[in-house]
Amino acid sequence: MARPKKNSAILQTAQRRLSGMKSIDLKLDLGGGCTTANIETKTKDVSEKLNEYNNLLTLVDQGYFICRDSLIG
């Protein structure tokens, strides 16, 4: 059985909020480092890491199935 892939409700919320911020102003700056550019960079980083994690799960599953099938014959 394949391992379930991860998703992030927090990441999805951040992406929706970023979209709202961009609808106000593409260069919105709320202070304290909270800018559309900063949030977009961080959400992209997290999204890429999550995709990488899910890809690694797929590789582990493939390896497991290869080993299992070779043992079963």
DAJOVEN-V218279 format. One record per pair of residues at least 12 apart in sequence whose C-alpha atoms are under 10 Angstrom apart, sorted by the first residue. I is the first residue (numbers start at 1). J is the second residue. D is the distance in Angstrom with one decimal. If there is no record, write none. Layout:
<<I J D> <I J D>>
//
This chain:
<<1 61 8.2> <1 64 9.6> <1 65 8.8> <2 57 8.5> <2 58 7.8> <2 60 9.2> <2 61 5.9> <2 62 8.7> <2 64 9.2> <2 65 9.0> <3 54 9.3> <3 57 6.8> <3 58 7.8> <3 60 8.9> <3 61 7.0> <4 54 8.6> <4 57 8.4> <4 58 9.4> <5 50 9.2> <5 51 9.2> <5 53 8.5> <5 54 5.6> <5 55 8.8> <5 56 10.0> <5 57 7.4> <5 58 8.5> <6 50 7.3> <6 51 8.7> <6 53 8.1> <6 54 6.6> <6 57 9.5> <7 47 9.2> <7 50 7.3> <7 51 9.0> <7 54 8.9> <8 46 9.4> <8 47 8.8> <8 50 8.3> <10 43 9.8> <11 42 9.7> <11 43 6.6> <11 44 9.4> <11 46 7.5> <11 47 7.4> <11 50 9.7> <12 43 9.0> <12 47 9.4> <14 39 8.0> <14 40 8.9> <14 42 9.5> <14 43 7.0> <15 39 8.6> <15 40 7.9> <15 43 6.8> <15 44 9.1> <15 47 9.9> <17 36 9.6> <17 39 9.4> <18 35 9.2> <18 36 6.5> <18 37 9.2> <18 38 10.0> <18 39 6.9> <18 40 6.9> <18 43 8.9> <19 36 8.9> <19 40 9.3> <20 36 9.8> <21 35 8.7> <21 36 6.7> <21 39 9.8> <22 35 9.7> <22 36 6.7> <22 37 9.5> <22 40 9.9>>
//
